[in-house]
Amino acid sequence: MDVEKRPPSKFAAFFSGTQEKCISCEKTVYPLEKVSIDGMTYHKSCFKCCHGGCSLNPSNHIAHEGRLYCKHHHAQLFLEKGNYSKLEVLPAVKASVEDGTF
């Protein structure tokens, strides 16, 4: 059997078979680091609150206008603004999210 025609090992197939990209960083997401919410895929390390940078999980997050918030910060921003239409990302967090240093 030629080396080129040999089927991939189970280990290789597990890691090479994914083409999913993280919504946040746009890099490949492998099964062991994958978080899927509402049809969108994230790395566990990228699934963070855009306001405070705290780690999220499927039970403590709120998605609002394409941004992720923890329940605490989402409620806090609502109290400050009086409504959900004016939620904004803090400039320091926004800059770190944009350049990938969060």
Backbone as ProteinMPNN parsed JSONL, in Angstrom:
{"seq_chain_A": "MDVEKRPPSKFAAFFSGTQEKCISCEKTVYPLEKVSIDGMTYHKSCFKCCHGGCSLNPSNHIAHEGRLYCKHHHAQLFLEKGNYSKLEVLPAVKASVEDGTF", "coords_chain_A": {"N_chain_A": [[0.844, -1.171, 0.0], [0.611, 2.174, -0.893], [2.121, 4.976, 0.698], [0.885, 7.431, 0.357], [-1.759, 6.749, -0.23], [-2.785, 5.608, 1.998], [-5.267, 5.366, 4.505], [-6.18, 8.064, 6.729], [-5.065, 8.13, 10.144], [-7.075, 7.522, 13.105], [-6.579, 9.481, 14.97], [-5.382, 11.549, 13.433], [-7.491, 12.093, 11.679], [-9.362, 13.072, 13.453], [-8.366, 15.601, 14.161], [-7.799, 16.869, 11.717], [-10.112, 17.072, 10.291], [-11.761, 19.257, 10.654], [-13.174, 22.306, 9.602], [-14.181, 24.454, 10.732], [-14.348, 27.809, 11.834], [-13.469, 30.13, 14.365], [-15.72, 32.571, 15.463], [-14.855, 34.862, 16.727], [-11.931, 35.11, 16.596], [-11.334, 34.092, 14.126], [-9.793, 31.841, 13.585], [-8.989, 28.323, 13.119], [-11.118, 26.033, 14.768], [-10.774, 23.41, 16.913], [-12.214, 20.257, 17.894], [-11.896, 19.762, 20.738], [-11.684, 22.26, 21.884], [-13.955, 23.649, 21.365], [-16.846, 25.729, 21.443], [-20.184, 25.952, 20.85], [-22.754, 28.106, 20.069], [-25.965, 29.034, 19.292], [-25.577, 28.295, 16.595], [-23.132, 29.424, 16.031], [-19.585, 29.269, 16.234], [-17.014, 29.135, 18.656], [-13.729, 29.444, 20.166], [-13.006, 28.098, 23.382], [-11.468, 29.865, 24.863], [-11.978, 32.269, 23.573], [-14.583, 32.837, 24.039], [-15.862, 35.168, 25.583], [-16.993, 37.854, 27.709], [-17.742, 40.897, 26.176], [-17.625, 43.288, 27.461], [-16.433, 43.129, 30.058], [-14.556, 41.131, 29.781], [-14.704, 38.695, 31.06], [-14.823, 35.115, 31.407], [-17.176, 33.121, 29.631], [-19.996, 30.856, 29.63], [-22.323, 28.512, 28.19], [-24.606, 28.846, 29.816], [-24.459, 31.304, 31.139], [-24.374, 33.496, 29.462], [-25.276, 36.326, 27.382], [-26.349, 37.223, 24.26], [-26.255, 40.103, 22.404], [-27.092, 42.145, 19.81], [-25.038, 41.008, 18.224], [-22.905, 40.921, 19.969], [-21.24, 39.488, 22.8], [-22.16, 39.116, 26.177], [-21.717, 38.786, 29.727], [-24.185, 37.831, 32.114], [-24.197, 39.513, 34.337], [-22.741, 41.903, 33.559], [-24.317, 42.68, 31.398], [-26.789, 43.295, 32.622], [-25.866, 45.338, 34.304], [-25.051, 47.304, 32.441], [-27.512, 47.861, 31.328], [-28.812, 49.093, 33.49], [-27.224, 51.392, 33.733], [-27.585, 52.699, 31.251], [-30.317, 52.661, 30.816], [-31.714, 51.476, 28.791], [-31.506, 48.826, 26.317], [-30.555, 49.569, 23.845], [-28.355, 51.175, 23.697], [-26.022, 49.91, 24.458], [-22.563, 49.631, 24.834], [-19.18, 48.767, 23.994], [-16.467, 48.951, 26.194], [-13.779, 51.219, 25.526], [-11.087, 50.247, 26.01], [-11.442, 47.464, 26.219], [-12.605, 46.975, 23.739], [-10.477, 47.656, 22.009], [-8.621, 45.676, 22.749], [-9.999, 43.384, 21.994], [-10.203, 43.747, 19.25], [-7.5, 43.719, 18.437], [-6.757, 41.245, 19.27], [-5.641, 40.718, 21.778], [-7.021, 40.184, 24.076]], "CA_chain_A": [[0.0, 0.0, 0.0], [1.379, 3.408, -0.946], [1.978, 5.846, 1.854], [-0.052, 8.496, 0.013], [-3.125, 6.236, -0.316], [-3.161, 5.05, 3.289], [-6.28, 6.201, 5.163], [-5.638, 8.768, 7.896], [-5.311, 7.498, 11.437], [-8.209, 8.116, 13.821], [-6.068, 10.697, 15.604], [-5.225, 12.566, 12.39], [-8.817, 12.433, 11.173], [-10.032, 13.848, 14.494], [-7.891, 16.977, 14.149], [-7.72, 17.483, 10.394], [-11.413, 17.078, 9.647], [-12.566, 20.438, 10.948], [-12.964, 23.53, 8.842], [-14.901, 25.504, 11.441], [-13.545, 28.942, 12.28], [-13.986, 30.88, 15.504], [-16.343, 33.844, 15.096], [-14.106, 35.947, 17.337], [-10.55, 35.261, 16.113], [-11.31, 33.575, 12.757], [-8.852, 30.725, 13.46], [-9.613, 27.001, 13.155], [-11.55, 25.547, 16.08], [-10.721, 21.958, 17.007], [-13.311, 19.751, 18.74], [-11.668, 19.841, 22.183], [-11.737, 23.643, 22.343], [-15.111, 24.22, 20.675], [-18.091, 26.117, 22.094], [-21.155, 26.335, 19.817], [-23.933, 28.79, 20.588], [-26.831, 29.566, 18.237], [-24.992, 28.042, 15.283], [-21.829, 30.077, 15.899], [-18.534, 28.504, 16.883], [-15.975, 29.907, 19.337], [-12.79, 28.755, 21.045], [-13.365, 28.334, 24.785], [-10.749, 31.057, 25.316], [-12.534, 33.455, 22.899], [-15.975, 32.99, 24.455], [-15.736, 36.084, 26.711], [-17.826, 39.051, 27.762], [-17.08, 41.994, 25.474], [-17.527, 44.452, 28.348], [-15.487, 42.913, 31.149], [-13.561, 40.12, 29.434], [-14.825, 37.487, 31.877], [-15.15, 33.895, 30.668], [-18.594, 32.797, 29.545], [-20.396, 29.493, 29.308], [-23.653, 28.576, 27.571], [-25.691, 29.196, 30.737], [-24.344, 32.639, 31.739], [-24.107, 34.53, 28.459], [-26.365, 36.98, 26.661], [-25.906, 37.786, 22.984], [-27.048, 41.289, 22.082], [-26.603, 42.821, 18.614], [-23.793, 40.402, 17.775], [-21.869, 40.965, 21.007], [-21.467, 38.59, 23.932], [-22.069, 39.711, 27.506], [-22.127, 37.955, 30.855], [-25.464, 38.341, 32.625], [-23.912, 40.606, 35.271], [-22.423, 43.141, 32.845], [-25.472, 43.061, 30.582], [-27.729, 43.962, 33.53], [-25.214, 46.565, 34.757], [-25.127, 48.274, 31.354], [-28.917, 48.26, 31.206], [-29.102, 50.042, 34.563], [-26.526, 52.643, 33.442], [-28.109, 53.339, 30.043], [-31.762, 52.739, 30.856], [-32.277, 50.6, 27.764], [-30.502, 47.963, 25.705], [-30.155, 50.044, 22.524], [-27.131, 51.973, 23.778], [-24.917, 49.154, 25.038], [-21.312, 49.846, 24.121], [-17.997, 48.1, 24.504], [-15.486, 49.891, 26.712], [-12.699, 51.395, 24.546], [-9.94, 49.376, 26.275], [-11.822, 46.093, 25.876], [-12.8, 46.955, 22.294], [-9.153, 47.631, 21.386], [-7.99, 44.376, 22.979], [-10.73, 42.4, 21.2], [-9.859, 43.965, 17.852], [-6.132, 43.307, 18.125], [-6.58, 39.859, 19.693], [-4.87, 40.589, 23.011], [-7.904, 40.024, 25.238]], "C_chain_A": [[0.891, 1.237, 0.0], [1.112, 4.241, 0.298], [0.928, 6.92, 1.579], [-1.502, 8.022, 0.021], [-3.621, 5.636, 0.992], [-4.209, 5.952, 3.952], [-5.687, 6.883, 6.396], [-5.959, 8.012, 9.182], [-6.506, 8.181, 12.102], [-7.796, 9.436, 14.465], [-5.958, 11.826, 14.588], [-6.58, 13.011, 11.858], [-9.576, 13.311, 12.168], [-9.64, 15.321, 14.423], [-7.895, 17.632, 12.778], [-9.076, 17.64, 9.732], [-12.243, 18.328, 9.869], [-12.185, 21.612, 10.053], [-13.656, 24.703, 9.536], [-13.928, 26.565, 11.943], [-14.251, 29.635, 13.437], [-14.537, 32.219, 15.012], [-15.5, 35.017, 15.587], [-12.733, 36.166, 16.701], [-10.341, 34.766, 14.687], [-10.253, 32.491, 12.516], [-9.614, 29.409, 13.57], [-9.934, 26.591, 14.589], [-11.556, 24.025, 16.044], [-11.759, 21.479, 18.025], [-13.11, 19.911, 20.247], [-11.778, 21.257, 22.737], [-12.971, 24.384, 21.83], [-16.274, 24.535, 21.618], [-19.018, 26.576, 20.976], [-22.402, 26.901, 20.473], [-24.697, 29.372, 19.409], [-26.212, 29.431, 16.849], [-23.661, 28.725, 15.042], [-20.812, 29.333, 16.743], [-17.461, 29.435, 17.437], [-14.951, 28.95, 19.935], [-13.282, 29.006, 22.472], [-12.715, 29.623, 25.277], [-11.262, 32.348, 24.678], [-13.964, 33.755, 23.333], [-15.993, 33.819, 25.734], [-16.699, 37.25, 26.584], [-17.079, 40.204, 27.087], [-16.94, 43.236, 26.35], [-16.438, 44.263, 29.403], [-14.415, 41.886, 30.865], [-13.654, 38.845, 30.248], [-15.257, 36.298, 31.013], [-16.645, 33.617, 30.736], [-18.787, 31.304, 29.391], [-21.819, 29.579, 28.761], [-24.779, 29.01, 28.515], [-25.588, 30.609, 31.315], [-24.081, 33.741, 30.719], [-25.4, 35.116, 27.902], [-25.752, 37.551, 25.388], [-26.836, 38.946, 22.648], [-26.384, 42.029, 20.931], [-25.218, 42.319, 18.193], [-22.653, 40.436, 18.769], [-22.257, 40.032, 22.142], [-21.259, 39.337, 25.241], [-22.327, 38.632, 28.549], [-23.413, 38.582, 31.388], [-25.26, 39.543, 33.545], [-23.667, 41.919, 34.527], [-23.579, 43.613, 31.964], [-26.488, 43.816, 31.443], [-27.16, 45.297, 34.007], [-25.307, 47.654, 33.682], [-26.556, 48.754, 31.137], [-29.264, 49.304, 32.267], [-28.453, 51.397, 34.291], [-27.191, 53.406, 32.302], [-29.626, 53.508, 30.06], [-32.465, 51.936, 29.782], [-31.145, 49.812, 27.11], [-29.998, 48.49, 24.364], [-28.827, 50.79, 22.543], [-25.957, 51.225, 24.404], [-23.672, 49.355, 24.192], [-20.203, 49.051, 24.782], [-17.061, 49.178, 25.032], [-14.331, 50.017, 25.728], [-11.51, 50.463, 24.765], [-10.242, 47.933, 25.905], [-11.987, 45.97, 24.374], [-11.453, 46.864, 21.578], [-8.495, 46.274, 21.564], [-8.685, 43.277, 22.196], [-10.326, 42.517, 19.738], [-8.446, 43.51, 17.522], [-5.793, 41.916, 18.651], [-5.809, 39.67, 20.98], [-5.721, 40.381, 24.246], [-7.594, 38.783, 25.914]], "O_chain_A": [[1.82, 1.337, 0.802], [0.022, 4.209, 0.87], [0.163, 7.28, 2.474], [-2.399, 8.831, 0.259], [-4.769, 5.199, 1.075], [-4.054, 7.173, 3.959], [-4.788, 6.336, 7.035], [-6.988, 7.344, 9.289], [-6.899, 9.281, 11.712], [-8.573, 10.391, 14.498], [-6.397, 12.944, 14.858], [-6.784, 14.2, 11.614], [-10.341, 14.19, 11.77], [-10.487, 16.196, 14.605], [-7.988, 18.856, 12.692], [-9.172, 18.291, 8.692], [-13.336, 18.441, 9.314], [-11.007, 21.861, 9.794], [-13.712, 25.808, 8.996], [-12.833, 26.256, 12.412], [-15.479, 29.711, 13.476], [-13.886, 32.914, 14.232], [-15.441, 36.056, 14.928], [-12.406, 37.286, 16.309], [-9.283, 34.996, 14.102], [-9.862, 32.25, 11.374], [-10.746, 29.378, 14.054], [-9.127, 26.778, 15.5], [-12.264, 23.421, 15.238], [-12.135, 22.232, 18.923], [-14.076, 20.173, 20.964], [-11.949, 21.433, 23.944], [-13.017, 25.613, 21.862], [-16.64, 23.726, 22.471], [-18.676, 27.494, 20.23], [-23.025, 26.259, 21.319], [-24.133, 30.124, 18.614], [-26.311, 30.342, 16.027], [-23.108, 28.617, 13.947], [-21.126, 28.831, 17.822], [-17.051, 30.393, 16.782], [-15.259, 27.785, 20.184], [-13.913, 30.03, 22.733], [-13.33, 30.387, 26.02], [-11.0, 33.428, 25.206], [-14.495, 34.821, 23.022], [-16.12, 33.277, 26.831], [-17.157, 37.585, 25.491], [-15.914, 40.455, 27.395], [-16.195, 44.15, 25.998], [-15.613, 45.153, 29.609], [-13.454, 41.773, 31.627], [-12.775, 37.99, 30.147], [-15.964, 36.461, 30.019], [-17.291, 33.846, 31.758], [-17.851, 30.575, 29.06], [-22.453, 30.629, 28.867], [-25.809, 29.496, 28.049], [-26.546, 31.077, 31.929], [-23.608, 34.816, 31.087], [-26.462, 34.494, 27.945], [-24.756, 38.274, 25.437], [-28.056, 38.786, 22.614], [-25.248, 42.488, 21.055], [-24.339, 43.109, 17.849], [-21.54, 40.021, 18.446], [-23.438, 39.812, 22.413], [-20.3, 40.094, 25.392], [-23.064, 37.678, 28.296], [-23.684, 39.754, 31.126], [-26.057, 40.481, 33.533], [-24.303, 42.93, 34.824], [-23.79, 44.815, 31.807], [-26.992, 44.862, 31.032], [-27.892, 46.282, 34.105], [-25.611, 48.805, 33.995], [-26.782, 49.917, 30.803], [-29.937, 50.29, 31.969], [-29.047, 52.437, 34.577], [-27.343, 54.625, 32.378], [-30.161, 54.396, 29.397], [-33.677, 51.733, 29.848], [-29.969, 50.103, 27.328], [-29.082, 47.899, 23.793], [-28.237, 51.011, 21.486], [-24.992, 51.853, 24.837], [-23.728, 49.259, 22.966], [-20.273, 48.708, 25.962], [-16.879, 50.21, 24.386], [-13.93, 49.013, 25.14], [-10.97, 49.934, 23.794], [-9.391, 47.249, 25.337], [-11.561, 44.976, 23.784], [-11.304, 46.081, 20.64], [-7.874, 45.764, 20.631], [-8.032, 42.324, 21.77], [-10.128, 41.508, 19.062], [-8.209, 42.971, 16.441], [-4.662, 41.455, 18.495], [-5.358, 38.559, 21.259], [-5.199, 40.398, 25.36], [-8.222, 38.455, 26.92]]}, "name": "protein", "num_of_chains": 1, "seq": "MDVEKRPPSKFAAFFSGTQEKCISCEKTVYPLEKVSIDGMTYHKSCFKCCHGGCSLNPSNHIAHEGRLYCKHHHAQLFLEKGNYSKLEVLPAVKASVEDGTF"}
